[in-house]
Amino acid sequence: MTFQANVSDAMTESTTAKEPEMMLAVEHVSLSFGGVKAITDISFDIHRGEIRAIIGPNGAGKTSMLNVINGFYHPQEGTIYWQGKVRRRMKPHEAAKSGIARTFQNVALFKGMSTLDNVMTGRGLKMKSNFLWQCIHKGPALREENEHRAKVEEIIDFLEIQHIRNKPVGKLPYGLQKRVELARALAMEPDLLLLDEPMAGMNLEEKEDMSRFIIETNQRYGTTIALIEHDMGVVMDLSDRVVVLDYGKKIGDGPPKEVQANQEVIDAYLGVSH
């Protein structure tokens, strides 16, 4: 009886324990520009619902990897799987339609437009009314715009930028511009959010705010996040798993503590720990 009970318990545990669901996989990807190799034979995956960090020294190929994921670059070798299917030469607007949003290392906003209008541009791919209705701003187009505006207002409240909603983003401090760019990406309601150095140029208080918003985005909206970041304190606190690149090659991959203890990673990037 005891043996049968143990077997039954083991079977129950094996059927209820779920393997992490793979959202995106990069398999043996290589990317070159002429004779310069930016990425060499890199493989890693991103699980649904996790925060996945990509780290490494300058020139390691991190941004090139994000550019491959969102379709800006097309690798010469390797395969990318997105939502369980092989993805072939997807363009950035197609990646956006499929559920991949992106922020950039250098803020890419419409500087003369208000915060509200910048965030509204993130809803563009979700607007379905035809061009004529949008021009006359009546009927279905007006109803649709009101629906999208309500979603944008929700995001503005979530990121605590109500006080700058009508201000031109070009006149905002850099830290707030980064937050507006995050808001625009969230307005797309992405399945996968790519963040390229979201803390760059920020002071300690701004980093703490951005870290909080990243965690809450992951938990509240269930958004899967892949981020590039140089602040190791942020990376180790936020990330579920970390992949480390160096000169376009992968030298480490695993939970933060495991990566921190990897001697090759220490030698190439982290330095001697004290």
C-alpha positions as CSV (number, residue, x, y, z in Angstrom):
1,M,0.0,0.0,0.0
2,T,2.8,2.4,0.9
3,F,4.6,1.6,-2.4
4,Q,1.4,2.2,-4.4
5,A,0.7,5.5,-2.5
6,N,4.3,6.7,-3.2
7,V,3.9,5.9,-6.9
8,S,0.6,7.6,-7.0
9,D,2.0,10.7,-5.3
10,A,4.9,10.8,-7.7
11,M,2.6,10.5,-10.7
12,T,0.4,13.3,-9.4
13,E,3.5,15.5,-8.9
14,S,4.8,14.8,-12.4
15,T,1.5,15.6,-14.1
16,T,0.9,18.8,-12.1
17,A,4.4,20.2,-12.3
18,K,4.6,22.3,-15.5
19,E,7.6,22.8,-17.6
20,P,8.3,26.5,-18.4
21,E,6.6,27.5,-21.6
22,M,9.1,28.6,-24.2
23,M,8.1,31.9,-25.9
24,L,11.1,32.5,-28.0
25,A,14.2,30.4,-28.9
26,V,17.4,31.4,-30.6
27,E,19.3,28.4,-32.0
28,H,22.8,28.6,-33.3
29,V,22.4,32.2,-34.6
30,S,25.3,34.0,-36.3
31,L,25.3,37.5,-37.7
32,S,28.1,39.2,-39.6
33,F,28.6,42.6,-41.2
34,G,31.1,42.1,-44.0
35,G,34.0,40.4,-42.3
36,V,33.0,41.5,-38.8
37,K,31.2,38.8,-36.7
38,A,28.7,40.5,-34.4
39,I,27.2,37.2,-33.1
40,T,28.7,33.7,-33.4
41,D,26.6,30.5,-32.9
42,I,24.5,31.8,-30.0
43,S,21.6,29.7,-28.6
44,F,19.3,30.6,-25.7
45,D,15.5,30.8,-25.0
46,I,13.0,33.0,-23.2
47,H,10.3,31.5,-21.1
48,R,6.8,33.0,-21.0
49,G,6.4,35.2,-18.0
50,E,10.0,35.6,-17.0
51,I,12.4,38.5,-16.9
52,R,15.5,37.5,-19.0
53,A,18.6,39.6,-18.9
54,I,21.3,39.8,-21.6
55,I,24.5,41.2,-20.3
56,G,28.1,41.6,-21.4
57,P,30.8,44.2,-22.0
58,N,30.5,46.9,-24.7
59,G,30.7,45.3,-28.1
60,A,29.5,41.9,-26.9
61,G,26.7,41.8,-29.4
62,K,23.8,42.5,-27.0
63,T,22.0,45.1,-29.0
64,S,22.6,43.2,-32.2
65,M,20.8,40.2,-30.6
66,L,17.8,42.4,-29.8
67,N,17.9,43.6,-33.4
68,V,17.8,40.0,-34.6
69,I,14.8,39.2,-32.2
70,N,12.7,42.1,-33.4
71,G,13.5,41.6,-37.1
72,F,15.8,44.6,-37.7
73,Y,18.7,42.3,-38.6
74,H,18.4,38.9,-40.3
75,P,21.1,36.4,-39.3
76,Q,23.1,34.6,-41.9
77,E,22.9,31.3,-39.9
78,G,20.6,29.8,-37.3
79,T,16.9,29.6,-36.5
80,I,14.5,31.7,-34.4
81,Y,11.4,30.1,-33.0
82,W,8.6,32.5,-31.9
83,Q,5.5,31.2,-30.1
84,G,6.4,27.6,-31.1
85,K,6.9,28.3,-34.8
86,V,9.9,28.9,-37.0
87,R,10.2,32.6,-37.8
88,R,11.7,33.4,-41.2
89,R,13.0,36.9,-42.0
90,M,10.4,38.8,-40.0
91,K,10.5,42.6,-40.4
92,P,10.2,45.0,-37.4
93,H,6.6,45.9,-38.2
94,E,5.7,42.3,-38.5
95,A,7.4,41.5,-35.2
96,A,5.4,44.3,-33.6
97,K,2.1,42.9,-35.0
98,S,3.1,39.5,-33.7
99,G,3.5,40.8,-30.1
100,I,7.1,42.1,-29.8
101,A,7.6,45.6,-28.5
102,R,10.9,47.5,-28.1
103,T,12.6,50.4,-26.4
104,F,16.0,51.7,-27.4
105,Q,19.3,52.5,-25.9
106,N,19.0,56.1,-27.2
107,V,15.5,57.4,-26.6
108,A,13.4,57.3,-29.8
109,L,10.4,59.6,-29.3
110,F,8.7,62.3,-31.2
111,K,10.2,65.2,-29.3
112,G,7.7,67.9,-30.4
113,M,4.7,65.8,-29.5
114,S,3.2,65.5,-26.0
115,T,3.5,62.5,-23.8
116,L,-0.1,61.5,-24.5
117,D,0.4,61.7,-28.2
118,N,3.7,59.7,-28.1
119,V,2.0,56.9,-26.1
120,M,-1.0,57.0,-28.5
121,T,1.4,56.1,-31.4
122,G,1.9,52.7,-29.6
123,R,-1.8,51.9,-30.4
124,G,-1.3,52.5,-34.1
125,L,-1.2,48.8,-35.1
126,K,-4.3,48.1,-33.1
127,M,-6.5,50.7,-34.9
128,K,-8.9,49.1,-37.4
129,S,-11.0,51.9,-38.8
130,N,-10.3,52.9,-42.3
131,F,-8.4,56.0,-43.4
132,L,-11.5,58.0,-44.4
133,W,-13.2,57.6,-41.0
134,Q,-9.9,58.6,-39.3
135,C,-9.7,61.8,-41.5
136,I,-13.2,63.0,-40.7
137,H,-12.8,61.9,-37.1
138,K,-16.4,60.6,-36.7
139,G,-18.3,57.4,-36.3
140,P,-16.3,54.2,-35.8
141,A,-13.0,56.1,-35.9
142,L,-14.0,58.3,-33.0
143,R,-15.3,55.4,-30.9
144,E,-12.2,53.5,-31.6
145,E,-9.9,56.4,-30.7
146,N,-11.8,56.9,-27.4
147,E,-11.2,53.2,-26.6
148,H,-7.5,53.4,-27.3
149,R,-7.2,56.7,-25.4
150,A,-8.8,55.0,-22.3
151,K,-6.1,52.3,-22.5
152,V,-3.3,54.9,-22.9
153,E,-4.7,56.8,-19.9
154,E,-4.5,53.6,-17.9
155,I,-0.8,53.2,-18.8
156,I,-0.1,56.8,-18.0
157,D,-1.6,56.3,-14.5
158,F,0.3,53.0,-14.1
159,L,3.7,54.7,-14.8
160,E,2.8,57.8,-12.8
161,I,3.3,60.3,-15.6
162,Q,-0.1,62.1,-15.3
163,H,1.7,65.4,-14.5
164,I,3.5,65.4,-17.9
165,R,0.8,64.0,-20.1
166,N,0.4,67.2,-22.1
167,K,4.0,68.3,-22.1
168,P,6.3,68.0,-25.2
169,V,8.6,65.1,-24.5
170,G,11.6,67.0,-25.8
171,K,11.4,69.3,-22.8
172,L,11.3,66.5,-20.2
173,P,14.2,65.2,-18.1
174,Y,15.9,62.2,-19.6
175,G,14.6,59.8,-16.9
176,L,11.0,60.8,-17.7
177,Q,11.6,60.4,-21.4
178,K,12.7,56.8,-20.8
179,R,9.5,56.3,-18.9
180,V,7.4,57.7,-21.8
181,E,9.2,55.3,-24.1
182,L,8.3,52.4,-21.9
183,A,4.7,53.7,-21.8
184,R,4.6,53.7,-25.6
185,A,5.9,50.1,-25.8
186,L,3.3,49.0,-23.2
187,A,0.5,50.6,-25.2
188,M,1.2,47.9,-27.8
189,E,0.2,45.3,-25.2
190,P,3.2,43.1,-26.1
191,D,3.7,39.5,-25.3
192,L,7.5,40.1,-25.3
193,L,9.0,43.4,-24.3
194,L,12.6,44.1,-25.3
195,L,14.3,46.8,-23.2
196,D,17.7,48.1,-24.3
197,E,19.5,49.6,-21.3
198,P,16.3,51.0,-19.6
199,M,18.4,52.4,-16.8
200,A,21.1,54.2,-18.9
201,G,21.8,57.7,-17.8
202,M,19.6,57.6,-14.7
203,N,20.3,58.5,-11.1
204,L,19.7,56.1,-8.2
205,E,16.1,57.3,-7.6
206,E,15.2,57.0,-11.3
207,K,16.7,53.5,-11.4
208,E,14.6,52.4,-8.4
209,D,11.4,53.8,-10.1
210,M,12.2,52.1,-13.4
211,S,13.0,48.8,-11.6
212,R,9.7,48.9,-9.8
213,F,7.8,49.6,-13.1
214,I,9.6,46.7,-14.8
215,I,8.7,44.3,-12.0
216,E,5.1,45.5,-11.9
217,T,4.8,45.3,-15.7
218,N,5.9,41.7,-15.5
219,Q,3.5,40.8,-12.6
220,R,0.5,43.0,-13.4
221,Y,0.3,42.5,-17.1
222,G,2.1,39.1,-17.3
223,T,4.5,40.6,-19.9
224,T,7.6,38.6,-20.7
225,I,10.7,40.9,-20.6
226,A,14.1,40.6,-22.1
227,L,16.5,43.4,-21.1
228,I,20.0,44.6,-21.7
229,E,21.5,46.3,-18.6
230,H,24.9,47.2,-17.3
231,D,23.9,47.8,-13.7
232,M,24.6,44.4,-12.2
233,G,22.7,45.2,-9.0
234,V,19.6,45.8,-11.1
235,V,20.2,42.7,-13.2
236,M,20.7,40.4,-10.3
237,D,17.6,41.8,-8.5
238,L,15.2,41.7,-11.4
239,S,16.2,38.8,-13.5
240,D,15.0,35.2,-13.4
241,R,17.7,34.1,-15.8
242,V,20.8,35.8,-17.3
243,V,22.6,35.1,-20.6
244,V,26.1,36.5,-20.9
245,L,27.8,37.5,-24.2
246,D,31.4,38.4,-24.9
247,Y,32.7,39.3,-28.3
248,G,29.6,37.9,-29.9
249,K,29.8,34.5,-28.1
250,K,27.8,33.1,-25.2
251,I,29.9,32.5,-22.2
252,G,27.3,32.0,-19.5
253,D,23.6,31.2,-19.1
254,G,21.5,30.5,-16.0
255,P,20.1,31.9,-12.8
256,P,21.7,35.1,-11.5
257,K,23.7,33.5,-8.7
258,E,25.0,30.8,-11.0
259,V,26.1,33.4,-13.5
260,Q,27.8,35.5,-10.8
261,A,29.8,32.5,-9.7
262,N,30.9,31.6,-13.3
263,Q,34.6,32.1,-13.5
264,E,34.6,32.8,-17.2
265,V,31.9,35.5,-16.7
266,I,33.9,37.0,-13.8
267,D,37.1,37.2,-15.9
268,A,35.4,38.7,-19.0
269,Y,32.9,41.0,-17.4
270,L,32.1,41.1,-13.7
271,G,35.7,41.4,-12.5
272,V,36.9,40.2,-9.1
273,S,34.2,40.1,-6.5
274,H,34.8,41.6,-3.1
